[in-house]
Amino acid sequence: MKILITGAAGFIFSRFASYCVEQGDSVIAVDSLSYAGDRTRIAAIEKKIKFYHCDITNSASIDEIFAQEKPDVVVHGAAESHVDRSILDASPFLKTNVIGTQVMLDAARKHGVEKFLNVATDEVYGELSESGYFYESTALNPNSPYSVSKTAADMLGSAYFRTYGLPVITLRPSNNYGAFQYPEKLVPVVFLKALNDEKIPVYGQGLNVREWLHVDDSVEAMYMLISKGVVGEAYNIGSGEERQNIYVVKAILDIMQKPHSLIEFVKDRLGHDFRYSLNCDKIYNLTGWRAKIKFEAGIEKTIQWYYDNADWAIAKLEFLRKYWSIVY
C-alpha cells in the first residue's frame, strides 16, 4: 500500500511509519515539525520514506502532496495533544485538530483515497466513575479544550462519510506510552524529575485512572484496521491495563530505585477527568486483536529506553522549560 501518515515525526505516528515500512508499504510522511515533532524518531527509516515538512492546515501544500503522491490510504494522526497546554490556550488545538482535519478530509475526498483512518482519542467520551466502560456507541461528551477539538475532528470524519461517502474509519485509542514520548507527558516527566532527584508533581491525590496502552500494541491495532476496518465505523483501541496515576508514578520510582518521598501532590488540573476505560470487543471480534504488552513489562522497557536515551529527553525538557509557561 501507499500510505500517507500525518504527524509522522511525532511519538505515536513515527512508530506507525516504521511499522508500515517493516510491512513493506510505501510511506509518505507529513509533519509540521512543531515543538513536539522530531525527525530523530524516523532517522532509521528516512531513506525509505518520502518526507514532507508541511502544516496540515496549509490546504494548497496538502493538495500538492496528494496530487503528486496519490496515496491509497491516509492515516491522520497529526494533532496538538497536551491537555494542560489546551487549558492555557485552546487556539492552536482548534486550528490543528479541527481545521487541519477538515483540510485532510477535503484532500482525501478530492483525490479519491481508498481508506481514511481518522485517529481520535478515548477522551472524546468524557469521564467515567469507578465502574463501567466506554463503548463505540457511547455518547461523546468531552471536557477539556483538547478533547473538544479531537471530538470535533472525530465527528467531522463521520460527517464526511455520511455526507460525501468518504471511506472514513474512526480510531479511539487509550493512553499511549513508550519510547520517544515527549517530556510533557506523565511517564517521561516522572523519569526526568526522578533522574535529577527533583520533586514530582502529581495532580490531586493521584487517584485518576487511565488505561495504559503501549505504543507497539497501538500501532499494530491501527495497521490491522487499514485492511479489516469497516468504513463508517469507529473502533476503541485499549489495553485493559487500568492504573491510577499514583500507581504509575510509584512504579517508575521503584524501577529507578528512587524514594516515594519525591512525590509532591499539587492542585488538581482544571476539569480533570476521573477515569477512562474502553470496551474493545468490537475490534477483537473483527480482527482478533488484543493488546499483548502488560503494563509492568511495558513500563520497565520504557524506563530503560529513557535511561539509554536520556540525552534526547533532557534536551527536549530544556526546550519545554525555555518556551512554555507550564513548569516541568
HELIX and SHEET records of a PDB file:
HELIX    1   1 PHE A   11  GLU A   22  1                                  12    
HELIX    2   2 ARG A   39  ILE A   42  5                                   4    
HELIX    3   3 GLU A   46  LYS A   48  5                                   3    
HELIX    4   4 SER A   59  GLU A   69  1                                  11    
HELIX    5   5 VAL A   83  LEU A   88  1                                   6    
HELIX    6   6 SER A   91  PHE A   93  1                                   3    
HELIX    7   7 LEU A   94  ILE A   99  3                                   6    
HELIX    8   8 GLY A  100  HIS A  111  1                                  12    
HELIX    9   9 ASP A  122  TYR A  125  5                                   4    
HELIX   10  10 PRO A  145  TYR A  164  1                                  20    
HELIX   11  11 LEU A  186  LEU A  195  1                                  10    
HELIX   12  12 VAL A  215  LYS A  228  1                                  14    
HELIX   13  13 ASN A  245  MET A  256  1                                  12    
HELIX   14  14 HIS A  260  LEU A  262  5                                   3    
HELIX   15  15 ASP A  281  THR A  287  1                                   7    
HELIX   16  16 PHE A  295  ASP A  308  1                                  14    
HELIX   17  17 ALA A  310  TYR A  323  1                                  14    
SHEET    1   A 7 LYS A  50  HIS A  53  0                                        
SHEET    2   A 7 SER A  26  ASP A  31  1                                        
SHEET    3   A 7 LYS A   2  THR A   6  1                                        
SHEET    4   A 7 VAL A  73  HIS A  76  1                                        
SHEET    5   A 7 LYS A 115  VAL A 119  1                                        
SHEET    6   A 7 VAL A 168  PRO A 173  1                                        
SHEET    7   A 7 ALA A 234  ILE A 237  1                                        
SHEET    1   B 3 ASN A 175  TYR A 177  0                                        
SHEET    2   B 3 VAL A 209  HIS A 214  1                                        
SHEET    3   B 3 GLU A 242  GLN A 244 -1                                        
SHEET    1   C 2 ILE A 200  TYR A 203  0                                        
SHEET    2   C 2 ILE A 263  VAL A 266  1                                        
END                                                                             
